[in-house]
Amino acid sequence: MRLARVLAAATTTSSSSGASPFLGVRGVAAAAASSASSSSSTTTTTPPVVDVCIVGGGVVGTALACVLRSTPLTSHLSVMLADRAPPPSSAWLDANPSRHPEPRVSALTPLSIRFLRDVGAWDRVSNARARPFKTMQVWDDASNGHVRYDAREVGEDALGAVVENVVIHAALHEAATRLGVIFPPPSSLASLDLGGDPGTLASVEFEEEEEEEKKEETENGDGGGGADGAREARRRVRARLVVAADGASSRTRTLAGLTVAGWSYHRKAAVGTVRTAIAHDTAWQRFLPNGPLALLPIVGEGTGDGEGGGDEGAAGGGGDGGGLSNVVWTTTNEDADRLCKLSDEDFAAEVHAALRAEGKYAVKTSPAWGSDAAAADADADDGGAENVGRSDFDRLQTSLVDSLLRPASKLALRGVGVAAASPAPVFELPPAVVGASGARGAFPLATRLAGRYSLRRLALVGDAAHQARSISHWSPYDRVGVVNADT
Ligand SMILES: Cc1cc2nc3c(=O)[nH]c(=O)nc-3n(C[C@H](O)[C@H](O)[C@H](O)COP(=O)(O)OP(=O)(O)OC[C@H]3O[C@@H](n4cnc5c(N)ncnc54)[C@H](O)[C@@H]3O)c2cc1C
């Protein structure tokens, strides 16, 4: 089928703009539907034929499998999902408040939540461990500017929810199983042949992870079915569409001969779990010279007693028992590694200082910014902390904004019939961080883009197509999309 036809089919069902080459998951679904012949059911011959063979069952590959099987347009397609690792256990979905949270989380937007609901995975996620956040505050240490969003402004209860990645993954896997997705035993992609002419199906070969083990058993004569045992560990399927969902270092992409371009940020994201003196429902993000630091509320109660806290003064006020938060701190590679090695007490103290502009993280141009005095000022003045501790430059900037830009924008808004803008939202101090616990990890940040997102009988999705500097995106399902495949 010609690319133009696939594009046309895909754009009618995709939420992406028509001009975009990134077609969204429903675009892939449409491409797959178009590529399936009327007699497209799986054959029982060897090697078997599947309509869609997805290589890589991470969150993106599994989400795609779910949407293919749950969308009326494509639900008749046979979908195979192969991953070299076993899927996460459903036990992650048991409501178990005492389980310590995993450090890898995602902040899901309402769109992502709707997506999970549509494929039947959301109820399990929300019953297990989803923590809604109602407000978001983003600011930086280089100016007095800040933005603050409140779900009520748009008539919603929450701006999104923070959930551990493994919980989302387990719920998607469970939904995929229910939807009839075919899961071979854990196996790695071994070879890929996309076929020469339009009538030829793609041929994909997988190697079971245990093959080496079986070979050893065979060589040692202790079972494994002799030479056949090793051969059985390789399986071949033919597919109308192969989807590369095997992550940033995609082997599928390499075997298809596609190149990637990109760059490293020379930054890592250090992630971990901290306890705050009071429970909160805000996603906080402060931009520091080396990168942003985010504090996201997650499911779980803290003791709020300041035990292990890095700052005695900050530890008080734990009357509500406190709460747990996830930290995602983007900084230099060395600094991220250092943060991961700190004791719980020191990590908590450093997160606390960096969020509240204390010690070495104090704002040079605005010393009072972030202090309790600033917060008190902010309470007393709708202009928030904009009026405290400013440098001459800040003052000049504010006076220009006040004297020129605000009146001009008000006039412009009035001119188009829009009521005067509401007062600037008040800056709030993040809660005191009083402790830390659990594992920490540091993840290198890079951007990598595949030279093409599709070839005949091949589509790339997720990080295999487009690895972005993810921390600011806040939705894994924005990146399920991508692709059209000339099938
Ligand atoms: C600290 C951190 C925070 C992040 N926060 C967010 C966030 O809030 N929002 C957001 O949108 N994104 C976030 N991201 C990015 C997000 O996690 C990734 O974009 C997403 O996980 C990519 O999913 P994927 O399924 O494409 O790839 P992966 O999750 O990498 O999955 C690839 C799968 O393919 C399998 N595989 C690999 N090779 C083979 C092979 N040869 N054969 C068979 N199987 C194979 C792997 O076992 C794996 O299961 C964050 C990333 C980091 C590091």
PDBQT file of the ligand as one rigid body, heavy atoms in Angstrom, charges set to zero:
ROOT
HETATM    1  C1  LIG A 501      13.953   9.463  35.355  1.00  0.00    +0.000 C 
HETATM    2  C2  LIG A 501      13.009   9.424  34.193  1.00  0.00    +0.000 A 
HETATM    3  C3  LIG A 501      11.763   9.985  34.332  1.00  0.00    +0.000 A 
HETATM    4  C4  LIG A 501      10.895   9.974  33.258  1.00  0.00    +0.000 A 
HETATM    5  N1  LIG A 501       9.687  10.546  33.404  1.00  0.00    +0.000 NA
HETATM    6  C5  LIG A 501       8.843  10.572  32.361  1.00  0.00    +0.000 A 
HETATM    7  C6  LIG A 501       7.571  11.170  32.463  1.00  0.00    +0.000 A 
HETATM    8  O1  LIG A 501       7.172  11.680  33.513  1.00  0.00    +0.000 OA
HETATM    9  N2  LIG A 501       6.803  11.175  31.349  1.00  0.00    +0.000 N 
HETATM   10  C7  LIG A 501       7.212  10.617  30.178  1.00  0.00    +0.000 A 
HETATM   11  O2  LIG A 501       6.483  10.677  29.194  1.00  0.00    +0.000 OA
HETATM   12  N3  LIG A 501       8.370  10.018  30.061  1.00  0.00    +0.000 NA
HETATM   13  C8  LIG A 501       9.207   9.974  31.117  1.00  0.00    +0.000 A 
HETATM   14  N4  LIG A 501      10.393   9.371  30.988  1.00  0.00    +0.000 N 
HETATM   15  C9  LIG A 501      10.700   8.690  29.712  1.00  0.00    +0.000 C 
HETATM   16  C10 LIG A 501       9.928   7.382  29.619  1.00  0.00    +0.000 C 
HETATM   17  O3  LIG A 501      10.248   6.581  30.744  1.00  0.00    +0.000 OA
HETATM   18  C11 LIG A 501      10.297   6.664  28.318  1.00  0.00    +0.000 C 
HETATM   19  O4  LIG A 501      10.029   7.524  27.223  1.00  0.00    +0.000 OA
HETATM   20  C12 LIG A 501       9.458   5.392  28.156  1.00  0.00    +0.000 C 
HETATM   21  O5  LIG A 501       9.661   4.515  29.231  1.00  0.00    +0.000 OA
HETATM   22  C13 LIG A 501       9.857   4.690  26.871  1.00  0.00    +0.000 C 
HETATM   23  O6  LIG A 501       9.080   3.523  26.774  1.00  0.00    +0.000 OA
HETATM   24  P1  LIG A 501       9.343   2.474  25.616  1.00  0.00    +0.000 P 
HETATM   25  O7  LIG A 501       8.339   1.394  25.834  1.00  0.00    +0.000 OA
HETATM   26  O8  LIG A 501       9.419   3.149  24.286  1.00  0.00    +0.000 OA
HETATM   27  O9  LIG A 501      10.814   1.930  25.889  1.00  0.00    +0.000 OA
HETATM   28  P2  LIG A 501      11.403   1.037  27.144  1.00  0.00    +0.000 P 
HETATM   29  O10 LIG A 501      10.652   1.419  28.360  1.00  0.00    +0.000 OA
HETATM   30  O11 LIG A 501      12.823   1.230  27.059  1.00  0.00    +0.000 OA
HETATM   31  O12 LIG A 501      10.937  -0.417  26.747  1.00  0.00    +0.000 OA
HETATM   32  C14 LIG A 501      11.610  -1.148  25.749  1.00  0.00    +0.000 C 
HETATM   33  C15 LIG A 501      11.277  -2.625  25.955  1.00  0.00    +0.000 C 
HETATM   34  O13 LIG A 501      11.887  -3.350  24.897  1.00  0.00    +0.000 OA
HETATM   35  C16 LIG A 501      12.513  -4.511  25.418  1.00  0.00    +0.000 C 
HETATM   36  N5  LIG A 501      13.624  -4.843  24.521  1.00  0.00    +0.000 N 
HETATM   37  C17 LIG A 501      14.743  -4.127  24.290  1.00  0.00    +0.000 A 
HETATM   38  N6  LIG A 501      15.515  -4.735  23.386  1.00  0.00    +0.000 NA
HETATM   39  C18 LIG A 501      14.861  -5.870  23.022  1.00  0.00    +0.000 A 
HETATM   40  C19 LIG A 501      15.158  -6.909  22.105  1.00  0.00    +0.000 A 
HETATM   41  N7  LIG A 501      16.282  -6.941  21.359  1.00  0.00    +0.000 N 
HETATM   42  N8  LIG A 501      14.272  -7.946  21.974  1.00  0.00    +0.000 NA
HETATM   43  C20 LIG A 501      13.117  -7.949  22.726  1.00  0.00    +0.000 A 
HETATM   44  N9  LIG A 501      12.800  -6.971  23.600  1.00  0.00    +0.000 NA
HETATM   45  C21 LIG A 501      13.652  -5.945  23.739  1.00  0.00    +0.000 A 
HETATM   46  C22 LIG A 501      12.956  -4.116  26.813  1.00  0.00    +0.000 C 
HETATM   47  O14 LIG A 501      13.079  -5.253  27.662  1.00  0.00    +0.000 OA
HETATM   48  C23 LIG A 501      11.840  -3.173  27.247  1.00  0.00    +0.000 C 
HETATM   49  O15 LIG A 501      10.802  -3.854  27.944  1.00  0.00    +0.000 OA
HETATM   50  C24 LIG A 501      11.289   9.368  32.034  1.00  0.00    +0.000 A 
HETATM   51  C25 LIG A 501      12.534   8.796  31.897  1.00  0.00    +0.000 A 
HETATM   52  C26 LIG A 501      13.401   8.830  32.956  1.00  0.00    +0.000 A 
HETATM   53  C27 LIG A 501      14.759   8.217  32.813  1.00  0.00    +0.000 C 
ENDROOT
TORSDOF 0
